[in-house]
Protein backbone atom coordinates (compact mmCIF):
# COMPACT_ATOMS: atom_id res chain seq x y z
CA UNK A 1 0.00 0.00 0.00
CA UNK A 2 1.39 3.38 -1.04
CA UNK A 3 -1.01 5.59 0.90
CA UNK A 4 0.91 7.29 3.67
CA UNK A 5 4.31 6.57 2.13
CA UNK A 6 4.02 7.97 -1.42
CA UNK A 7 0.78 9.96 -1.18
CA UNK A 8 -1.95 11.14 1.14
CA UNK A 9 -5.61 11.54 0.24
CA UNK A 10 -6.80 15.15 0.25
CA UNK A 11 -10.39 14.43 -0.79
CA UNK A 12 -12.38 11.40 -1.88
CA UNK A 13 -15.69 10.98 -3.70
CA UNK A 14 -17.36 7.83 -5.09
CA UNK A 15 -15.71 8.20 -8.52
CA UNK A 16 -12.85 10.63 -7.90
CA UNK A 17 -10.10 11.53 -5.45
CA UNK A 18 -7.39 14.14 -5.00
CA UNK A 19 -4.05 13.10 -3.55
CA UNK A 20 -0.91 14.95 -2.51
CA UNK A 21 2.39 13.32 -3.40
CA UNK A 22 4.88 13.10 -0.55
CA UNK A 23 8.23 14.31 -1.93
CA UNK A 24 10.13 12.78 1.00
CA UNK A 25 9.01 9.27 -0.06
CA UNK A 26 11.84 6.74 -0.44
CA UNK A 27 10.48 6.03 -3.94
CA UNK A 28 11.85 9.39 -5.08
CA UNK A 29 15.26 8.76 -3.52
CA UNK A 30 15.62 5.68 -5.71
CA UNK A 31 13.86 6.79 -8.92
CA UNK A 32 16.05 9.28 -10.83
CA UNK A 33 17.83 10.86 -7.81
CA UNK A 34 18.28 14.60 -8.32
CA UNK A 35 15.42 14.70 -10.85
CA UNK A 36 12.73 12.48 -9.34
CA UNK A 37 9.80 11.34 -11.46
CA UNK A 38 6.78 9.45 -10.15
CA UNK A 39 7.03 5.92 -11.59
CA UNK A 40 4.11 4.97 -13.81
CA UNK A 41 3.54 1.74 -11.93
CA UNK A 42 2.93 3.72 -8.74
CA UNK A 43 0.30 5.87 -10.50
CA UNK A 44 -1.50 2.67 -11.51
CA UNK A 45 -1.24 1.35 -7.93
CA UNK A 46 -2.59 4.61 -6.50
CA UNK A 47 -5.61 4.36 -8.82
CA UNK A 48 -6.28 0.79 -7.70
CA UNK A 49 -6.00 1.72 -4.02
CA UNK A 50 -8.32 4.71 -4.44
CA UNK A 51 -10.92 2.59 -6.25
CA UNK A 52 -10.56 -0.28 -3.78
CA UNK A 53 -9.90 -2.74 -6.60
CA UNK A 54 -7.25 -5.31 -7.52
CA UNK A 55 -5.56 -5.39 -10.90
CA UNK A 56 -6.37 -8.33 -13.16
CA UNK A 57 -4.80 -6.90 -16.31
CA UNK A 58 -4.08 -3.73 -18.22
CA UNK A 59 -5.71 -3.01 -21.56
CA UNK A 60 -4.28 0.42 -22.29
CA UNK A 61 -2.10 2.71 -20.19
CA UNK A 62 -0.72 6.02 -21.39
CA UNK A 63 1.53 8.35 -19.44
CA UNK A 64 1.14 11.71 -21.19
CA UNK A 65 3.36 14.00 -19.10
CA UNK A 66 5.86 13.20 -16.34
CA UNK A 67 4.67 13.67 -12.77
CA UNK A 68 7.33 15.42 -10.71
CA UNK A 69 7.07 15.77 -6.93
CA UNK A 70 7.28 19.33 -5.61
CA UNK A 71 8.37 20.57 -2.20
CA UNK A 72 4.73 21.54 -1.47
CA UNK A 73 3.49 18.13 -2.58
CA UNK A 74 2.14 17.82 -6.10
CA UNK A 75 -1.63 17.37 -6.30
CA UNK A 76 -3.10 14.68 -8.56
CA UNK A 77 -6.79 14.26 -9.32
CA UNK A 78 -7.98 10.76 -10.19
CA UNK A 79 -11.36 10.28 -11.91
CA UNK A 80 -12.73 6.86 -12.82
CA UNK A 81 -15.71 5.09 -14.31
CA UNK A 82 -16.68 1.44 -14.57
CA UNK A 83 -18.06 0.94 -18.11
CA UNK A 84 -18.20 -2.76 -17.25
CA UNK A 85 -18.09 -4.36 -13.78
CA UNK A 86 -14.56 -5.64 -14.39
CA UNK A 87 -13.16 -2.66 -16.31
CA UNK A 88 -12.09 0.70 -14.91
CA UNK A 89 -11.30 3.69 -17.09
CA UNK A 90 -9.13 6.15 -15.16
CA UNK A 91 -7.91 9.65 -15.98
CA UNK A 92 -5.27 11.32 -13.83
CA UNK A 93 -4.80 15.08 -13.88
CA UNK A 94 -2.11 17.38 -12.53
CA UNK A 95 -3.20 20.58 -10.81
CA UNK A 96 -5.86 22.09 -13.00
CA UNK A 97 -6.90 19.98 -15.95
CA UNK A 98 -3.57 18.79 -17.36
CA UNK A 99 -4.03 15.12 -18.25
CA UNK A 100 -0.98 13.18 -17.12
CA UNK A 101 -2.22 9.60 -17.40
CA UNK A 102 -5.07 7.65 -18.96
CA UNK A 103 -5.67 3.97 -18.36
CA UNK A 104 -8.13 1.18 -18.99
CA UNK A 105 -7.67 -1.57 -16.41
CA UNK A 106 -9.16 -5.00 -15.94
CA UNK A 107 -10.05 -5.19 -12.26
CA UNK A 108 -11.73 -7.53 -9.83
CA UNK A 109 -15.46 -7.16 -9.37
CA UNK A 110 -15.11 -5.91 -5.77
Legacy VTK file of the C-alpha trace (Angstrom):
# vtk DataFile Version 3.0
C-alpha trace
ASCII
DATASET POLYDATA
POINTS 110 float
0.000 0.000 0.000
1.393 3.376 -1.044
-1.010 5.587 0.902
0.912 7.291 3.668
4.310 6.569 2.128
4.016 7.972 -1.422
0.785 9.958 -1.178
-1.952 11.141 1.144
-5.607 11.540 0.244
-6.800 15.149 0.255
-10.391 14.427 -0.786
-12.380 11.396 -1.878
-15.689 10.977 -3.700
-17.359 7.834 -5.085
-15.708 8.195 -8.518
-12.845 10.629 -7.897
-10.097 11.534 -5.453
-7.390 14.141 -5.003
-4.052 13.103 -3.547
-0.908 14.951 -2.512
2.388 13.317 -3.404
4.882 13.099 -0.546
8.234 14.311 -1.929
10.130 12.776 1.003
9.010 9.274 -0.056
11.844 6.741 -0.438
10.476 6.031 -3.939
11.847 9.388 -5.077
15.264 8.762 -3.523
15.616 5.681 -5.714
13.865 6.786 -8.922
16.046 9.282 -10.828
17.826 10.860 -7.814
18.282 14.597 -8.316
15.417 14.704 -10.849
12.726 12.477 -9.342
9.797 11.345 -11.460
6.780 9.452 -10.145
7.029 5.921 -11.590
4.105 4.971 -13.813
3.538 1.744 -11.932
2.928 3.720 -8.741
0.299 5.871 -10.497
-1.504 2.672 -11.505
-1.235 1.347 -7.934
-2.590 4.611 -6.500
-5.605 4.361 -8.821
-6.275 0.789 -7.697
-5.999 1.716 -4.015
-8.317 4.715 -4.436
-10.923 2.593 -6.252
-10.555 -0.275 -3.782
-9.900 -2.744 -6.595
-7.247 -5.307 -7.516
-5.559 -5.388 -10.902
-6.374 -8.330 -13.155
-4.797 -6.896 -16.307
-4.080 -3.729 -18.222
-5.709 -3.013 -21.561
-4.283 0.421 -22.292
-2.104 2.711 -20.191
-0.719 6.021 -21.389
1.532 8.354 -19.444
1.136 11.706 -21.191
3.358 13.997 -19.099
5.857 13.198 -16.338
4.674 13.672 -12.767
7.332 15.421 -10.712
7.073 15.773 -6.933
7.283 19.331 -5.608
8.367 20.574 -2.200
4.734 21.540 -1.472
3.489 18.130 -2.576
2.138 17.819 -6.103
-1.633 17.367 -6.304
-3.100 14.683 -8.557
-6.790 14.262 -9.323
-7.985 10.757 -10.189
-11.362 10.279 -11.907
-12.733 6.860 -12.817
-15.712 5.087 -14.311
-16.683 1.438 -14.568
-18.063 0.941 -18.105
-18.204 -2.762 -17.245
-18.095 -4.360 -13.778
-14.558 -5.638 -14.391
-13.165 -2.657 -16.309
-12.085 0.698 -14.908
-11.297 3.694 -17.089
-9.133 6.150 -15.157
-7.909 9.650 -15.983
-5.273 11.318 -13.828
-4.797 15.079 -13.884
-2.115 17.376 -12.525
-3.203 20.584 -10.809
-5.861 22.086 -12.997
-6.895 19.983 -15.948
-3.569 18.788 -17.358
-4.035 15.122 -18.251
-0.983 13.184 -17.124
-2.223 9.602 -17.401
-5.067 7.649 -18.962
-5.674 3.966 -18.359
-8.126 1.175 -18.991
-7.667 -1.568 -16.406
-9.159 -4.996 -15.945
-10.054 -5.187 -12.262
-11.731 -7.531 -9.830
-15.456 -7.161 -9.371
-15.107 -5.911 -5.775
LINES 1 111
110 0 1 2 3 4 5 6 7 8 9 10 11 12 13 14 15 16 17 18 19 20 21 22 23 24 25 26 27 28 29 30 31 32 33 34 35 36 37 38 39 40 41 42 43 44 45 46 47 48 49 50 51 52 53 54 55 56 57 58 59 60 61 62 63 64 65 66 67 68 69 70 71 72 73 74 75 76 77 78 79 80 81 82 83 84 85 86 87 88 89 90 91 92 93 94 95 96 97 98 99 100 101 102 103 104 105 106 107 108 109
